[in-house]
Amino acid sequence: MTHKSGFVNIIGKPNAGKSTLMNILVGEKLSIITSKAQTTRHRILGIVSTDAYQIVFSDTPGILTPHYKMHELMMKFVYTALSDADILLLIIDAAANDSLDDELLLKLKGKGGKVLVLLNKIDLLKPEALEQVSQKWALMLPLAEIIPISALENFNTEYLMKRIVAHLPQSPAYYDKEQLTDKPEKFFVSEIIREKILLHYEKEIPYSCEVYVESFKDEPGILKIRAIIFVSRESQKGIIIGHQGSSLKRVGTQARIDIEKFFDKKVFLELFVKVKKDWRNNDYLLRQFGYEE
């Protein structure tokens, strides 16, 4: 029997639904999901394997205009995903009538029939509005296949998987069939903590934070983890910690519960907050935080 394998990369604007879709297609929560923009900062692989095929999905940061060195490196993940994809999933917030700049559209046209345009959030649209959005994208990317979906409602995702498998090239598997992702355990700990920060703090606070797992010790019956939340300013440190440490404790408690679910093991989690001014423009720190491949 012929085996198929390929890299299926998901791109789109912030809040288009990339991470929600990634988690549904992989069947595991690998990407953090919140209603805030710029939730995904890294390129995250999720691997789906059967006897007949292997799909290497890739969730990427939302397409944005860079304001910091960190944003430039995030966009580098996006353009790498564009160049190395066997299949590109361009996810569009159909309800918001998303558009893309000319440079990106030109790159997508160059991929020809390897692009699937996913019109997401169709549960929020009337049929005539969906038809208008479909025609718009069919004109902009005439060689692409247009597929309406709702990632949140898990609508039409089974059909999407069938179309992805149909487009996969013949190839042996790229990864061990038991492997789920390329990221280390520390990465998912930091992402779970960062998700809680995104959920519990407002305005610029979540975007000024980065989580670094300093220590990860897998001992019999327990994981002992020490993580540092880096912020840009002293005032942000006070907000993260909260009155008598109440805010930091809430983040730590909720993160620990999710980390225990993820690893199916008891967790002892220590959280600390440190100030690193302008870390989003600091090459050394950005490398430490995994922003360069």
URNORDA-V609445 format. One line per field, one symbol per residue. burial: 1 if it has 16 or more other ideal C-beta (glycine too) atoms within 10 Angstrom, else 0. A space follows every 10 residues. Layout:
# URNORDA-V609445
burial = ???
This chain:
# URNORDA-V609445
burial = 0001111111 1110111111 1111110011 1111000111 1111111110 0011111111 1110000011 1011111100 1100111111 1111100101 0001000100 1001111111 1100100001 0011011000 1001111111 1000011001 0001101100 0000000001 1010011111 1111111100 1000111111 1110000000 0010101111 1100011011 1000001100 1101110110 0100001010 1010000011 0100110011 100
